Amino acid sequence: MLIENNVFLNAVKPLMTLEEGGYANPVGNDWGGAIPELNPGTFTSAPYSYSLGATTGVPSAVQAGAGTCKITV
């Protein structure tokens, strides 16, 4: 699984694959000073194109969209 451009605030164990099993490939994440416990896998790119937002915009985007009826499709 690709874990890309996420922000982890106040997380003790932001991503664990060693204890729980599985594989993860993190790219461009802000761990907030925490250290992920990873078992890296071989999946390094999706078979389609997409663009990622910068990690600096993640907290405000989440806060703006959090809550009942805030996100529309």
N, C-alpha and C positions, 0 to 999 in steps of 0.2 A: 504494500500500500504506500502510495506517495502521501506524505504529510507536508504540505507546502504553504509557506508564508502565513503561519498562524502565530498568535501572540499568547503566551501563557503567563498570567499574572498571579502571583502568590500560590503557585503550584509547587508542591513538594516533589511529586513524581509526575511530570507533565506527560510523559509517554513511556509506557512499559511494554516491552515484548519479551524480556528475559524471564520474568516471573510468570506471566500469563500465557506465554506462547505466541507464535505468530511472527511476522516480519514487517518492518517498516523502513522506509527510506525518507528521512527528513531533508527538506531543502528550503533554505531561506527563512527558517523559523526564529522567533525571538523567544527564548526559553525563560526569560526573566531571571536569569541567574541560576536556575535549576539545571540539573544534568539529567537528560533522558537516559533510560536504561534500554538500549536497543539491540536487537538482533537484526542486522541489515539483510534485506532480501535482494532479489535480482530485478525487480520491477523499477525501472528508473525513468521511464517516460511513457505517457499515455499515447494510444494510437490515434490521437486526434489533436488538433491545435486549440489552444485556449490562452488567455492572458491572465496574469496574476496581478492583484493590487499589491502595493507596497505594505509591509508590515506596519509602517507608521500610521496608516489609515485604518487598521483593523479595529482597535478599541472604539474609536468614534463611530465607525460603521455599525458595530454590534450594538452599542448603546442607542444609536438612532433607530435601530430596527427592533429593539427588544420591547416586549410588552404585547398585550392583547390587541389584535387588529392593526398592527403597525406595518406589516408587510403584506403587499397585495401582489397577486400574480396576474 
